[in-house]
Amino acid sequence: MAADEQQRICGCANVNLFQGFFQLGYVGADLDAAVETIRRDYGVTKYRLSQKFDWLRQAHTWVGDLMIEINIPARGMVPAFDDYIPQDPATVNLHHLAYMLPDEAAWEATCAQIEAAGMPLAASATMFDGEMKAMYVDTRRTLGHYSEFLLLTGSARDSFYADVPRN
């Protein structure tokens, strides 16, 4: 289908929503136990542990060009996380695949395509003085997981993941 026909049909430029894939996002119940499982079973030994919000602890690591994110949320803060919190503290459940968008134009085009496709938005936020935009799109019906789209601008582009170690 030509781009102009795609524009006419869905009201947006053709955007490949799989472009910019960089992260597997997991949800667990206990950060120390989850990190130990990934360390022991998969050989991933270096992590950045953080708590940027009082309701969310995280671990991030790079394995080659792939980032692994482990989220330990407080139940009820982001309902999209709640059903993924496992009973076993050493287990993590795949929650989302994340895609890094290169610029504001790509963010706007992605938002337009998601809206035109009727994909439900599970959560969204603008943080860090507007330098970070994130949204979780509920793609569970077709993909079996959420999809996260992320835009980092300004100083956040260079600093937000700068201290995440590589394995």
DODREN-353734 format. One record per residue: residue in three letters; z, x, y of N, C-alpha, C in turn. Coordinates in pm, whole numbers, padded with zeros to 5 digits. Example, Ala and Ser with C-alpha at 12.3 -4.5 7.8 and 13.67 -1.06 7.14 Angstrom:
2
R  resn     n.Z     n.X     n.Y    ca.Z    ca.X    ca.Y     c.Z     c.X     c.Y
R   ALA   00780   01319  -00569   00780   01230  -00450   00780   01320  -00330
R   SER   00708   01285  -00225   00714   01367  -00106   00787   01290   00003
END
This chain:
167
R  resn     n.Z     n.X     n.Y    ca.Z    ca.X    ca.Y     c.Z     c.X     c.Y
R   MET   00000   00085  -00117   00000   00000   00000   00000   00090   00124
R   ALA  -00084   00061   00218  -00093   00140   00341   00032   00117   00425
R   ALA   00067   00218   00505   00187   00210   00589   00180   00093   00684
R   ASP   00060   00063   00741   00051  -00049   00835   00071  -00182   00763
R   GLU   00028  -00192   00636   00053  -00315   00561   00201  -00327   00526
R   GLN   00266  -00215   00491   00410  -00216   00466   00483  -00262   00592
R   GLN   00440  -00212   00707   00500  -00250   00835   00486  -00401   00855
R   ARG   00368  -00456   00827   00342  -00599   00845   00426  -00684   00750
R   ILE   00441  -00640   00625   00511  -00720   00524   00661  -00721   00546
R   CYS   00721  -00604   00566   00868  -00602   00572   00921  -00578   00713
R   GLY   00833  -00559   00810   00880  -00543   00947   00935  -00405   00977
R   CYS   00908  -00308   00890   00959  -00172   00914   00860  -00072   00856
R   ALA   00869   00048   00906   00787   00155   00850   00833   00183   00708
R   ASN   00743   00228   00624   00778   00260   00487   00875   00378   00484
R   VAL   00992   00355   00431   01094   00458   00419   01127   00471   00271
R   ASN   01123   00592   00220   01164   00615   00082   01315   00633   00083
R   LEU   01387   00533   00035   01533   00535   00042   01597   00638  -00051
R   PHE   01519   00705  -00134   01574   00811  -00220   01563   00949  -00156
R   GLN   01498   00959  -00040   01486   01090   00025   01621   01134   00081
R   GLY   01646   01262   00072   01769   01318   00126   01887   01312   00030
R   PHE   01860   01282  -00099   01969   01276  -00196   02042   01410  -00199
R   PHE   02177   01405  -00189   02253   01530  -00192   02387   01518  -00263
R   GLN   02434   01396  -00295   02572   01384  -00341   02591   01277  -00447
R   LEU   02675   01312  -00548   02729   01215  -00642   02869   01182  -00595
R   GLY   02897   01056  -00573   03029   01014  -00526   03106   00942  -00636
R   TYR   03224   00991  -00664   03310   00935  -00768   03436   00875  -00706
R   VAL   03500   00786  -00779   03629   00730  -00740   03726   00754  -00854
R   GLY   03845   00800  -00818   03951   00825  -00915   04082   00766  -00867
R   ALA   04186   00786  -00948   04319   00736  -00915   04415   00847  -00875
R   ASP   04389   00970  -00920   04479   01082  -00894   04394   01206  -00868
R   LEU   04402   01261  -00749   04315   01371  -00711   04337   01495  -00797
R   ASP   04462   01534  -00817   04489   01654  -00896   04439   01640  -01039
R   ALA   04462   01524  -01099   04417   01502  -01237   04265   01498  -01246
R   ALA   04200   01435  -01148   04053   01426  -01150   03990   01564  -01133
R   VAL   04042   01642  -01038   03989   01778  -01017   04011   01863  -01141
R   GLU   04124   01849  -01204   04151   01927  -01326   04053   01889  -01438
R   THR   04021   01761  -01451   03924   01718  -01552   03788   01780  -01526
R   ILE   03741   01774  -01402   03610   01830  -01369   03611   01982  -01386
R   ARG   03723   02044  -01350   03736   02190  -01367   03731   02226  -01516
R   ARG   03813   02161  -01597   03824   02192  -01740   03696   02157  -01816
R   ASP   03643   02036  -01796   03531   01988  -01877   03395   02035  -01828
R   TYR   03383   02063  -01698   03250   02092  -01642   03242   02227  -01572
R   GLY   03352   02302  -01568   03349   02437  -01515   03338   02447  -01363
R   VAL   03367   02340  -01293   03361   02341  -01147   03500   02378  -01096
R   THR   03511   02496  -01035   03643   02552  -01006   03681   02555  -00859
R   LYS   03585   02543  -00768   03615   02556  -00625   03597   02421  -00556
R   TYR   03697   02380  -00479   03695   02251  -00410   03752   02264  -00270
R   ARG   03708   02176  -00183   03778   02152  -00056   03855   02023  -00075
R   LEU   03986   02029  -00064   04070   01910  -00072   04100   01867   00070
R   SER   04093   01736   00097   04116   01690   00233   04172   01549   00234
R   GLN   04229   01515   00347   04274   01380   00374   04250   01353   00522
R   LYS   04128   01310   00554   04091   01283   00693   04145   01148   00741
R   PHE   04178   01061   00647   04235   00930   00677   04359   00912   00591
R   ASP   04458   00839   00638   04582   00824   00561   04561   00746   00432
R   TRP   04453   00674   00417   04427   00591   00300   04327   00654   00202
R   LEU   04282   00778   00229   04179   00837   00145   04200   00987   00129
R   ARG   04220   01030   00003   04221   01173  -00031   04087   01204  -00095
R   GLN   04037   01327  -00071   03905   01362  -00123   03901   01506  -00172
R   ALA   03808   01531  -00262   03770   01665  -00303   03619   01673  -00292
R   HIS   03571   01785  -00236   03427   01810  -00225   03397   01947  -00281
R   THR   03282   01958  -00345   03235   02086  -00394   03083   02083  -00405
R   TRP   03022   02198  -00387   02879   02213  -00411   02860   02278  -00547
R   VAL   02766   02224  -00623   02720   02285  -00747   02569   02300  -00729
R   GLY   02527   02419  -00692   02388   02438  -00653   02362   02358  -00526
R   ASP   02257   02275  -00528   02223   02192  -00413   02285   02053  -00421
R   LEU   02370   02030  -00519   02432   01899  -00539   02578   01904  -00497
R   MET   02617   01808  -00412   02757   01796  -00375   02823   01693  -00467
R   ILE   02943   01726  -00510   03027   01633  -00584   03140   01591  -00490
R   GLU   03161   01461  -00479   03269   01407  -00396   03357   01321  -00485
R   ILE   03486   01346  -00480   03583   01264  -00553   03670   01195  -00448
R   ASN   03670   01064  -00451   03746   00981  -00357   03865   00920  -00427
R   ILE   03982   00931  -00365   04103   00864  -00415   04149   00771  -00304
R   PRO   04102   00646  -00306   04133   00554  -00197   04260   00474  -00225
R   ALA   04325   00429  -00118   04432   00331  -00131   04365   00197  -00158
R   ARG   04413   00127  -00256   04355  -00002  -00293   04361  -00098  -00173
R   GLY   04250  -00169  -00151   04245  -00271  -00047   04191  -00222   00087
R   MET   04179  -00093   00107   04131  -00042   00236   03980  -00057   00250
R   VAL   03906  -00025   00147   03761  -00046   00142   03735  -00118   00010
R   PRO   03716  -00249   00014   03701  -00325  -00110   03593  -00270  -00204
R   ALA   03491  -00205  -00150   03385  -00149  -00236   03438  -00041  -00330
R   PHE   03552   00017  -00301   03612   00118  -00389   03700   00056  -00498
R   ASP   03760  -00058  -00471   03868  -00110  -00555   03833  -00125  -00702
R   ASP   03717  -00180  -00733   03680  -00203  -00874   03648  -00075  -00948
R   TYR   03639   00037  -00878   03603   00164  -00939   03724   00254  -00965
R   ILE   03841   00214  -00919   03960   00295  -00941   03999   00282  -01089
R   PRO   03995   00392  -01164   04023   00384  -01308   04173   00376  -01337
R   GLN   04204   00328  -01455   04344   00326  -01502   04392   00466  -01536
R   ASP   04305   00542  -01603   04338   00678  -01646   04330   00773  -01526
R   PRO   04439   00838  -01487   04436   00924  -01369   04343   01045  -01383
R   ALA   04305   01083  -01504   04219   01200  -01525   04071   01163  -01528
R   THR   04039   01035  -01511   03902   00986  -01519   03849   00959  -01379
R   VAL   03719   00979  -01359   03653   00935  -01237   03536   00845  -01276
R   ASN   03506   00750  -01190   03395   00659  -01212   03288   00684  -01106
R   LEU   03162   00689  -01150   03053   00703  -01056   03052   00581  -00964
R   HIS   03053   00605  -00835   03058   00498  -00737   02928   00489  -00657
R   HIS   02879   00605  -00610   02760   00602  -00525   02679   00730  -00535
R   LEU   02553   00717  -00498   02469   00831  -00470   02454   00834  -00319
R   ALA   02458   00954  -00260   02454   00964  -00114   02328   01035  -00069
R   TYR   02277   00990   00045   02153   01040   00102   02179   01081   00247
R   MET   02145   01204   00282   02163   01256   00417   02034   01232   00495
R   LEU   02047   01161   00606   01932   01132   00689   01917   01239   00796
R   PRO   01793   01276   00830   01773   01391   00919   01796   01364   01067
R   ASP   01779   01237   01110   01788   01211   01254   01805   01061   01279
R   GLU   01824   01027   01405   01847   00887   01445   01729   00797   01409
R   ALA   01606   00848   01423   01489   00767   01388   01491   00731   01240
R   ALA   01527   00825   01154   01537   00797   01011   01649   00697   00984
R   TRP   01761   00708   01056   01872   00613   01042   01824   00473   01076
R   GLU   01758   00457   01189   01710   00325   01232   01609   00268   01134
R   ALA   01516   00350   01086   01417   00304   00989   01482   00263   00858
R   THR   01583   00339   00815   01655   00307   00691   01730   00175   00708
R   CYS   01798   00158   00819   01869   00032   00845   01773  -00087   00844
R   ALA   01657  -00070   00906   01558  -00178   00911   01508  -00212   00772
R   GLN   01482  -00111   00690   01431  -00138   00556   01537  -00204   00469
R   ILE   01659  -00159   00480   01769  -00220   00403   01785  -00367   00440
R   GLU   01781  -00394   00571   01792  -00532   00617   01674  -00616   00570
R   ALA   01552  -00562   00582   01433  -00635   00540   01434  -00665   00391
R   ALA   01490  -00575   00313   01497  -00594   00167   01611  -00687   00127
R   GLY   01697  -00723   00222   01809  -00812   00192   01919  -00746   00112
R   MET   01931  -00615   00123   02037  -00543   00051   02169  -00563   00125
R   PRO   02274  -00605   00054   02402  -00628   00121   02469  -00498   00165
R   LEU   02524  -00500   00284   02600  -00388   00337   02745  -00406   00294
R   ALA   02799  -00309   00220   02937  -00318   00170   03038  -00263   00271
R   ALA   03000  -00161   00346   03088  -00101   00446   03003  -00012   00537
R   SER   03047   00000   00661   02980   00093   00752   03081   00140   00856
R   ALA   03054   00258   00911   03144   00314   01011   03069   00415   01097
R   THR   03113   00425   01220   03072   00533   01310   03200   00605   01346
R   MET   03203   00737   01323   03327   00814   01340   03300   00943   01415
R   PHE   03409   01013   01444   03404   01146   01503   03317   01147   01629
R   ASP   03361   01062   01724   03293   01051   01854   03145   01017   01839
R   GLY   03112   00937   01740   02975   00893   01719   02884   00993   01652
R   GLU   02939   01109   01613   02855   01212   01551   02836   01190   01401
R   MET   02904   01090   01345   02887   01058   01203   02869   00907   01190
R   LYS   02760   00871   01123   02735   00731   01087   02724   00726   00936
R   ALA   02789   00628   00877   02784   00613   00732   02777   00466   00697
R   MET   02705   00436   00590   02704   00299   00538   02692   00302   00387
R   TYR   02767   00212   00325   02755   00188   00183   02673   00061   00166
R   VAL   02564   00072   00093   02478  -00041   00064   02501  -00080  -00081
R   ASP   02517  -00209  -00104   02543  -00258  -00239   02411  -00266  -00316
R   THR   02381  -00159  -00388   02260  -00153  -00471   02295  -00167  -00619
R   ARG   02413  -00222  -00647   02457  -00233  -00787   02367  -00322  -00870
R   ARG   02312  -00427  -00813   02228  -00519  -00890   02106  -00449  -00947
R   THR   02045  -00358  -00869   01923  -00293  -00915   01945  -00152  -00966
R   LEU   02045  -00080  -00913   02067   00060  -00951   02196   00084  -01030
R   GLY   02287  -00011  -01028   02413   00004  -01101   02521   00078  -01025
R   HIS   02498   00108  -00899   02596   00180  -00817   02567   00150  -00669
R   TYR   02660   00187  -00584   02637   00179  -00439   02548   00295  -00397
R   SER   02487   00281  -00280   02412   00389  -00217   02474   00413  -00080
R   GLU   02502   00539  -00051   02558   00575   00079   02450   00646   00160
R   PHE   02438   00606   00286   02346   00672   00378   02430   00730   00490
R   LEU   02401   00856   00524   02485   00932   00615   02398   01001   00719
R   LEU   02444   00996   00844   02378   01068   00952   02484   01150   01025
R   LEU   02463   01280   01030   02550   01371   01105   02469   01428   01221
R   THR   02525   01421   01341   02459   01473   01459   02555   01565   01533
R   GLY   02504   01631   01637   02588   01716   01721   02662   01820   01640
R   SER   02786   01845   01677   02865   01947   01608   02898   01907   01464
R   ALA   02899   01777   01434   02929   01732   01298   02821   01779   01200
R   ARG   02697   01789   01246   02588   01831   01157   02618   01969   01096
R   ASP   02670   02058   01176   02697   02194   01130   02836   02213   01071
R   SER   02930   02127   01109   03069   02155   01072   03128   02064   00965
R   PHE   03078   01942   00948   03147   01845   00863   03163   01894   00719
R   TYR   03060   01954   00664   03067   02003   00525   03066   02156   00520
R   ALA   03084   02223   00632   03072   02370   00638   03171   02442   00548
R   ASP   03289   02386   00529   03391   02456   00449   03396   02410   00304
R   VAL   03296   02333   00261   03291   02292   00120   03242   02411   00039
R   PRO   03321   02456  -00059   03284   02577  -00135   03170   02551  -00233
R   ARG   03103   02660  -00269   02995   02656  -00367   03043   02716  -00498
R   ASN   03005   02654  -00607   03037   02702  -00742   02918   02774  -00801
END
